[in-house]
Amino acid sequence: MDVTEDAVRDICTDAVFERGERYRGEGRIREIHRVDTTVTAVVSGSRQYDVRVDLATDGFAPWCDCPYDGPGACKHVAAVLLECGDDPPPDDGDRLDAALDGADVDELRAFLREELATDADLRDRFLARVGEPTKRSVDELRTSINRRFEETNPEYHVVFEPIDFTHWFDLANEYHEQGRYASAATVYRALTESLDENMERVDGAYDHFSRAFSRALDGYVDCVAATERDADAATDAVEFLTERATSGTPFLAEHFEKAAVELQQKADEQSCK
């Protein structure tokens, strides 16, 4: 929770840090909220940008939906972190806990069910948290991810700004932590395919999309490899990666080839045990 100027400087360039200072000084932080160590904010620039940081994570796990694709975090993130260091927002965590403790169980259940019925993303996370394996196919998940690309800039094919893939990464991580590697691999593969299919339409925030692709591909390989004694899954995955290396986005081919080799090596090592 100790947000110092040095810590903020560590995650951005000097120029970005100075712009963040100026943005904070100009009062561009329109909203800022904290629950436990998670801070969300709205910062005014050429439009309103959503920012999220985790004060308890090394590097603060910054996210912003602005089009910045330079090194490190953006000026909106820097402004929010500087605000947290000098004048941290009150923590609403205790307020939430008190409300939950005082809530009627039946009313809370009814409220949760209503929200789950109308929010597919929330429903996915809830079912994953309570231990249900995913019943959605790679195709279904990929379609929902592709929709984000369509919604980002509906009038044009080109995507200029970052897309928040947090929901799917959190979902995959939830399955992974429970040891449901097949379900996690399904989500990671859907992310990998969608990013591969849409990468050539990206015209901005290249670092953001490249990091998301690498994270999804690494997660997929790790989860398939963790599915012990399932040689068919490993074989299918290697075939998928090899096929993508020739049919997917050309500048991603090397990443697919490397992942296929890595996964095959892991599968061979497991078969020898």
Disulfide bonds with the S-S distance in Angstrom:
none
